[in-house]
Amino acid sequence: MPLDPGNCMAYFPHYGFHEGLQQCVRFAYGGCGGNANRFNSMQECRSVCERKF
């Protein structure tokens, strides 16, 4: 699932799994919309996503 910052213009640091890099990365979430590839911490992202690969 791609990283999706959503369609609002706020700046909230979140983490998501980058398919090309095969690792979790930090990205700016806009505050609304987006998708399920969004986590509050790097640790949460890694525990859900990176262990699958």
trRosetta pair geometry for C-beta under 8 A, 3 or more apart (Angstrom, degrees):
i j d omega theta_ij theta_ji phi_ij phi_ji
1 17 7.5 76 59 64 83 105
1 19 7.8 161 50 -53 31 118
1 35 5.8 -143 171 123 126 141
1 36 6.6 4 127 64 170 86
1 37 4.3 -174 100 -42 114 127
2 19 7.0 -63 -94 1 56 122
2 35 7.6 84 69 34 66 146
2 37 7.0 180 90 48 25 155
3 16 4.5 138 -110 88 92 145
3 17 7.9 -169 -69 66 86 41
3 18 6.4 -15 -35 -93 121 72
3 25 7.5 -54 -75 68 147 108
3 27 5.2 110 -174 -11 139 171
3 37 6.0 -114 -98 113 46 124
4 33 7.2 -103 142 131 115 93
4 34 4.5 151 101 -143 100 60
4 35 4.6 81 31 5 138 98
4 37 6.8 102 14 58 88 104
4 38 7.5 -77 60 -51 79 113
5 27 6.5 -120 -84 147 90 114
5 28 5.8 19 -130 92 121 72
5 29 5.7 -167 -149 -120 61 37
5 30 5.0 80 150 -19 89 98
5 34 6.6 -93 134 -94 11 100
6 29 5.9 56 6 -169 119 74
6 30 4.0 -142 76 52 103 103
6 31 6.4 -153 95 50 151 40
6 32 5.3 148 177 79 134 40
6 33 3.6 140 -148 71 81 90
6 34 3.8 -42 -67 -44 90 88
7 30 6.5 -157 60 86 13 151
7 32 6.5 -54 59 90 73 90
7 33 4.4 59 12 6 88 159
8 30 4.0 160 72 141 67 104
8 31 4.2 -72 87 64 138 97
8 32 4.2 81 -20 30 128 96
8 33 6.7 161 -8 16 84 102
9 30 5.7 -5 -68 -152 14 108
9 31 7.7 -27 53 24 31 119
10 29 7.7 -5 88 108 94 65
10 30 5.4 114 47 -175 68 48
10 31 3.6 60 36 -33 129 132
11 28 5.1 -39 -142 -156 79 115
11 29 7.9 115 -157 63 31 47
11 30 7.5 -12 -78 -109 39 46
12 28 7.1 120 55 -163 41 59
12 29 4.5 -41 70 68 97 96
12 30 7.5 -86 21 8 91 3
12 31 6.0 117 -7 -76 122 73
13 26 5.9 -12 -166 -168 99 111
13 27 7.8 149 -149 78 56 27
13 28 6.7 -41 -94 -102 51 57
13 29 7.5 101 -161 16 3 88
14 26 7.4 149 83 -153 31 62
14 27 6.2 -31 72 68 78 74
14 28 7.7 100 26 -144 81 13
14 29 4.2 36 7 -20 130 125
14 38 5.0 5 154 -163 146 89
14 39 6.4 142 -178 63 90 40
14 40 6.6 -53 -128 -99 82 33
15 24 5.2 31 172 175 112 112
15 25 6.8 174 -149 87 73 28
15 26 5.6 -44 -95 -98 75 53
15 27 7.2 124 -114 20 26 76
15 38 7.6 125 68 -158 42 44
15 39 4.7 -42 72 68 93 96
15 40 7.5 -16 24 80 97 12
15 41 6.4 -19 15 125 137 15
15 42 5.1 175 -103 -87 161 51
15 44 7.2 136 65 65 127 90
15 45 4.1 -107 121 -31 118 146
16 24 6.8 178 96 -145 18 75
16 25 6.7 -27 65 60 65 73
16 27 5.8 -30 23 23 109 125
16 37 4.4 69 -153 147 114 89
16 38 5.5 -27 -79 -88 107 47
16 39 6.6 155 -81 13 50 84
16 45 6.4 -142 -100 -126 15 132
17 23 7.4 -151 -144 126 68 16
17 24 5.5 -48 -92 -91 58 67
17 25 7.9 105 -135 15 17 75
17 37 5.8 -99 37 -153 83 108
17 45 6.2 176 -56 -175 75 103
17 49 3.9 -153 -75 -168 135 159
17 50 7.3 -173 -115 -58 111 67
18 21 4.2 28 98 35 121 107
18 22 7.4 -58 89 -7 75 18
18 23 6.3 -5 49 66 97 58
18 24 7.2 135 6 -129 81 17
18 25 4.6 29 -25 4 124 123
19 22 7.1 19 -171 -74 31 53
21 25 6.6 73 57 -44 148 124
22 50 7.9 97 159 -124 70 80
22 53 5.8 -155 -165 145 107 166
23 50 6.4 27 -127 -101 58 117
24 39 7.5 -37 -145 44 130 134
24 42 5.7 143 113 -150 133 72
24 45 3.8 119 -130 122 142 129
24 46 5.3 -100 2 -65 142 70
24 49 6.1 128 -69 65 99 132
24 50 6.3 -79 -20 -45 99 113
26 42 7.2 -46 -67 -77 88 101
29 34 6.1 -4 -144 -79 102 151
29 38 5.9 80 -96 -145 137 130
30 33 7.1 3 69 51 115 102
30 34 7.4 174 41 -53 88 106
34 37 8.0 -130 170 59 96 69
34 38 5.4 28 154 -37 140 148
35 38 6.9 141 75 -14 52 104
39 42 7.8 127 99 -87 122 16
39 44 4.3 -172 -176 98 124 111
39 45 4.0 -171 44 -65 149 82
39 48 6.9 180 -84 28 139 134
40 44 5.9 48 53 26 74 152
41 44 4.5 98 59 4 86 101
41 45 7.0 -150 95 -3 48 85
42 45 5.7 -57 -151 38 34 113
42 46 6.2 31 154 -18 68 108
43 46 5.9 -56 -146 39 28 109
43 47 6.2 25 158 -19 64 109
44 47 6.0 -57 -145 36 28 108
44 48 6.4 14 161 -8 63 111
45 48 6.3 -71 -151 43 25 101
45 49 5.6 -22 173 19 67 122
45 50 7.6 64 129 -18 73 98
46 49 6.6 -74 -120 54 20 85
46 50 4.6 -21 -150 18 66 127
46 51 7.5 84 159 -28 64 84
47 50 7.8 4 -42 40 14 91
47 51 6.8 7 -160 -11 35 123
48 51 7.8 -161 120 28 6 101
49 52 6.2 -66 -171 19 37 113
49 53 7.8 6 154 -4 68 107
50 53 6.2 -67 -161 37 46 102
